[in-house]
Amino acid sequence: MGVGDADRAEEALEAAIVADAECGHLRGRATALEALGLLRLKLWRHDEARLGFEEAQRVLGGIREGDDGRRDVPRATALLEHHIGRALTQEGALPAALAKLNDALVRFRTLPEGADTYNEGRVYMSLGETHLRAGDPELALLCLDKAVETMTAEGADLQLADALEQRAEGHRLAGHPAEAAEDLRAAAARYEKQEDAVGAERVRERLAALAG
């Protein structure tokens, strides 16, 4: 996946799923299914990705007290709910996506070891995107405000840049061009800081289009 060889990555992950199934290691199998789903999500194969995430959840459900990986189950389930919500958004099943994303948010807030604030912020980003797709920029902005606040507090500059870019689109659709431009400038600065030339150029083009 890291070098961009999707075909070989898919083959390796499918082999990992089989190997973990053969040795009865449920946590490993669920992890491999999740990784394969994320790969397919990147390849725009959203329905296949969602089915893989759902299978991973079923596998996690078989992990009993005392089994390897039992402590990981609540957080892993929350992550998979988020992934499923993202896949549903891309499939256009927006009400179902919102239900999954809101469930993921609750799960991250109520983990046995304490709230996972970073992943709450990631879910708020996904909620913002879904509300934008649903044509509700004002509700999207409420979520994206939370995402920006969280990623700022977490010091996650790349995710903050993504959240600012999304929030700029919300402001544009809501008829707030000045706020949109401010967010795009802030996003560009953070992409440049992270040496993400593609992100910085994309944001500069959007800023120019807004000004024009």
Buried (B, 14 or more C-beta within 10 A) or exposed (E): BEEEEEEEBBEBBEEBBEEBBEEEBBBBBBBBBBBBBBBBBEEEBBEBBBBBBBBBBEBBEEBEEEBEBBEBBBBBBBBBBBBBBBBBBBBEBBEBBBBBBBBBBEBBBEBEEEEBBBBBBBBBBBBBBBBBBBEBBEBBBBBBBBBBBBBBEBEBBBBBBBBBBBBBBBBBBBEBEEBBBBBBBBBBBBBBEBEBEEBBEBBBEBBEEBEE
